[in-house]
Amino acid sequence: MFKKLLFLVGIVGAAAVVARKVKASNDERALWHEATTAPDLR
């Protein structure tokens, strides 16, 4: 029982780390896109 709970906590922790890295990557990509595109001066 305890091993299953520990395994589940490990899986959830790993998923949280992956989700955080994906979000950081997307945020950085959006920032670079904003910084490198020409401003819309209409």
N, C-alpha and C positions, 0 to 999 in steps of 0.2 A: 504494500500500500504506500509506504513512505517513498519507495523507489519510483513508483509511478508518479507521485506528486512532484518529486524532485525533477524527474524527466520532463513533466509538463511545464514546470517553472523554467527550466532551461530552454525549452522550445519557445515559450512566450518571450523570454528575455532575448533570445537570438532574433526572433521576429521583430522585436522592438528596435534592436540595434540596426537591423537591415532597413526597417522603415525610416529610421532617423537618417541613415546615410543616403537613402534615395531622396528624401525630402531636401536634405542639404545640397545634393547634386542638382536637383531641379531648381532650387533657389539660386544657386550659383550660375547655372545656365541662363536663367531668366535675367539675372543681373548683368551678365556679359552681353546678352542680347540687347538689353536696354542701353548699355554703355557703348556698344559698337554700331548701333543703327543710327542713321541720320535722323535728326529731329524733324518732325512734321511741322513746317512753318507756314501752313496755309492760312 
